[in-house]
Amino acid sequence: MATMGRNTAAPLLFLNLILYILVVGFGSWCLNRFINGQTNNPGFGGNGATMFFLVFSILAGVVGVVSKFSGGNHIRAWRNDSLAAAGSSSLVAWAITALAFGLACKEINIGGHRGWRLRVLEGLIIILAFTQLLYLLLIHAGVFSSRYGPGNDPDYVSGAPAVDPGHKGGVAAPTRV
């Protein structure tokens, strides 16, 4: 069984999990300050794109953490059936992270005073947009080559047996037609 994809995807999965947890933490703090109306606080700041950025970054963080759970299950099992769940959930997490990435770029482009926590959140989202894409490509590489993914395991049988066992001997009971 090939482990090249497994050995490279596992550390990236752990790194993304930690980064997504940090995004949820910083995003929750910033959203709390924004809702309380403390945007003129020297530690926060913000501009017109801040509210949208915070909502999408928290959404990306929560979906990303949950997708890492199915990714961890796939790394543990390393089967084609777990690849489908891990691949689809990480694709959704990357799509939401890409939306948050666009809003982070817009917030940076608008400018204005932004506190250090908001700038850290922007940086985390920008880093996650690329590391999540790399993770997504790594686990989807298993679809194309068994060198990078689970491949076909002859010991793993799903569904009905390949060969009909037939009659096992003994006296068969008569059947009514």
C-alpha positions, -999 to 999 in steps of 0.1 A, spaced: 0 0 0 14 34 -10 20 58 18 36 88 0 3 107 -1 -5 96 35 28 108 49 26 142 32 -11 148 38 -10 140 76 13 169 87 -6 193 64 -39 181 79 -26 189 114 -12 223 104 -45 232 88 -64 221 118 -43 243 141 -47 273 117 -85 268 115 -88 267 153 -68 300 154 -91 315 128 -121 306 149 -105 321 180 -94 354 164 -125 357 143 -148 353 173 -129 379 193 -130 404 165 -167 397 158 -175 402 194 -157 436 194 -174 446 162 -209 437 175 -202 456 207 -194 487 187 -158 489 198 -143 495 163 -126 526 174 -106 506 200 -69 509 191 -65 471 192 -92 465 166 -101 491 139 -117 480 107 -134 493 76 -165 486 54 -154 450 45 -147 440 81 -182 426 89 -184 404 58 -148 393 63 -154 383 99 -186 363 91 -169 344 62 -137 338 82 -156 323 112 -177 302 87 -145 290 70 -129 282 104 -158 261 116 -163 242 83 -125 238 81 -122 222 116 -151 199 109 -136 189 75 -103 180 93 -122 154 113 -133 136 82 -97 141 68 -83 125 100 -106 96 95 -94 92 59 -57 94 70 -64 67 96 -84 44 73 -68 52 40 -96 37 19 -114 49 -12 -147 52 6 -132 76 32 -115 95 4 -149 106 -9 -160 121 24 -126 138 31 -124 152 -4 -158 166 -6 -157 182 29 -122 197 23 -135 211 -11 -163 229 7 -139 242 33 -115 255 7 -143 272 -12 -155 291 19 -118 299 27 -114 312 -8 -143 335 -3 -128 347 30 -95 352 12 -111 375 -13 -127 395 14 -93 397 33 -77 411 1 -106 436 -2 -102 447 34 -64 451 29 -71 470 -3 -95 494 13 -70 502 40 -75 522 71 -65 514 107 -68 477 115 -56 463 148 -31 435 152 -57 408 158 -76 417 126 -43 417 106 -34 383 121 -68 370 111 -62 383 75 -28 366 74 -42 333 87 -69 333 61 -44 341 33 -21 313 45 -50 288 48 -62 296 13 -30 281 -1 -23 253 24 -59 241 22 -56 240 -16 -24 220 -13 -41 196 11 -70 193 -13 -48 185 -42 -28 159 -22 -58 139 -11 -74 141 -46 -41 129 -61 -51 95 -48 -79 94 -73 -54 94 -102 -26 73 -89 -24 46 -63 11 59 -55 -5 89 -38 -37 74 -26 -54 43 -13 -56 26 -47 -73 -8 -51 -69 -30 -21 -76 -67 -30 -81 -75 7 -109 -50 11 -143 -63 -2 -174 -42 -1 -208 -55 -10 -215 -91 -22 -188 -117 -26 -172 -118 -60 -178 -156 -64 -211 -173 -57 -204 -199 -31 -231 -222 -46 -245 -253 -29 -227 -261 4 -239 -297 6 -264 -314 29 -300 -321 23 -319 -292 7 -354 -285 19 -381 -288 -7 -395 -255 -19 -430 -246 -28 -436 -230 -61 
